[in-house]
Amino acid sequence: MKKFITAILISAVLSGCAAMLHAPAEADVATASQHFPGITYESLQKGYHLYVTKCSGCHRLYEPSEHTGEQWRKLLPEMAERAKLNDEEQDLIYKYLMTMTESSAGEKN
């Protein structure tokens, strides 16, 4: 019973963290397409989901705009091994983070 309650609490905390992040919208595909031709809304969603589920196990979820594209490019490979991400998953997360970083920058202007 104690493990069950602990699991529920952890799930609630992680859900709260994910709620602070902006999930990609269909409009973000246009931004993503500038750098990643052929990208789909589904792949951005998958990158978001992977980021939330795989990265939150070790640390808080950073807003994509907290790092530059170059910083994300360096950080992701370092974290991929710890999070047990394969190359495809790492690529999806990177594309989500880059897209949302640019979308956030556009909202600030």
C-alpha positions as CSV (number, residue, x, y, z in Angstrom):
1,M,0.0,0.0,0.0
2,K,2.9,2.4,0.8
3,K,4.4,1.8,-2.6
4,F,1.1,2.5,-4.3
5,I,0.7,5.8,-2.5
6,T,4.3,6.8,-3.3
7,A,3.7,6.0,-7.0
8,I,0.6,8.1,-7.0
9,L,2.4,11.1,-5.4
10,I,5.3,10.8,-7.8
11,S,2.9,10.6,-10.7
12,A,1.1,13.7,-9.5
13,V,4.3,15.7,-9.1
14,L,5.5,14.7,-12.6
15,S,2.1,15.6,-14.1
16,G,2.4,19.0,-12.5
17,C,5.9,19.5,-14.0
18,A,4.6,18.5,-17.4
19,A,1.7,20.9,-17.1
20,M,4.2,23.8,-16.9
21,L,5.7,22.8,-20.2
22,H,4.0,23.8,-23.4
23,A,3.0,20.8,-25.5
24,P,3.4,21.4,-29.2
25,A,0.5,22.7,-31.1
26,E,-0.2,22.0,-34.8
27,A,0.9,25.6,-35.5
28,D,4.4,24.7,-34.3
29,V,4.9,22.4,-37.2
30,A,5.5,25.4,-39.4
31,T,8.3,26.6,-37.1
32,A,9.8,23.1,-37.0
33,S,9.6,22.7,-40.7
34,Q,12.1,25.5,-41.2
35,H,14.8,23.4,-39.7
36,F,13.4,19.9,-40.0
37,P,11.7,19.4,-43.3
38,G,9.0,16.8,-43.3
39,I,8.5,16.9,-39.5
40,T,5.0,16.1,-38.4
41,Y,2.8,17.2,-35.5
42,E,2.8,13.6,-34.3
43,S,6.6,13.5,-34.1
44,L,6.7,16.8,-32.1
45,Q,4.1,15.3,-29.7
46,K,6.2,12.1,-29.4
47,G,9.3,14.2,-28.6
48,Y,7.3,16.1,-26.0
49,H,6.0,12.8,-24.4
50,L,9.5,11.3,-24.4
51,Y,11.0,14.5,-22.8
52,V,8.3,14.4,-20.1
53,T,8.5,10.7,-19.3
54,K,12.2,10.0,-19.8
55,C,13.9,13.2,-18.6
56,S,11.9,13.8,-15.5
57,G,13.2,10.7,-13.8
58,C,16.5,12.4,-13.0
59,H,15.8,16.1,-12.8
60,R,13.2,18.8,-13.2
61,L,11.9,19.4,-16.7
62,Y,13.5,22.5,-18.1
63,E,11.5,24.9,-20.3
64,P,12.9,24.5,-23.8
65,S,13.8,28.2,-23.8
66,E,16.1,27.8,-20.8
67,H,18.9,26.6,-23.1
68,T,20.0,27.6,-26.6
69,G,20.0,25.2,-29.4
70,E,23.7,24.7,-29.1
71,Q,23.4,24.0,-25.4
72,W,20.6,21.4,-26.1
73,R,22.8,19.8,-28.8
74,K,25.5,19.3,-26.2
75,L,23.3,18.4,-23.2
76,L,21.1,15.8,-24.9
77,P,23.9,13.3,-25.8
78,E,25.2,13.5,-22.2
79,M,21.8,12.8,-20.8
80,A,20.7,10.2,-23.4
81,E,22.8,7.4,-21.9
82,R,21.4,8.0,-18.4
83,A,17.8,8.2,-19.7
84,K,18.4,5.1,-21.9
85,L,17.4,7.0,-25.0
86,N,18.1,5.5,-28.4
87,D,19.2,7.8,-31.3
88,E,15.6,8.2,-32.7
89,E,14.2,9.1,-29.3
90,Q,17.0,11.6,-28.7
91,D,16.4,13.1,-32.1
92,L,12.6,13.5,-31.4
93,I,13.3,15.2,-28.1
94,Y,15.8,17.5,-29.7
95,K,13.4,18.5,-32.4
96,Y,10.7,19.2,-29.8
97,L,13.0,21.3,-27.7
98,M,14.4,23.3,-30.6
99,T,10.9,24.0,-32.0
100,M,9.5,25.1,-28.7
101,T,12.6,27.2,-28.0
102,E,11.9,29.1,-31.2
103,S,8.1,29.2,-30.5
104,S,8.8,30.7,-27.1
105,A,11.2,33.3,-28.6
106,G,8.5,34.4,-31.0
107,E,6.0,34.8,-28.2
108,K,8.3,37.1,-26.3
109,N,8.7,39.5,-29.2
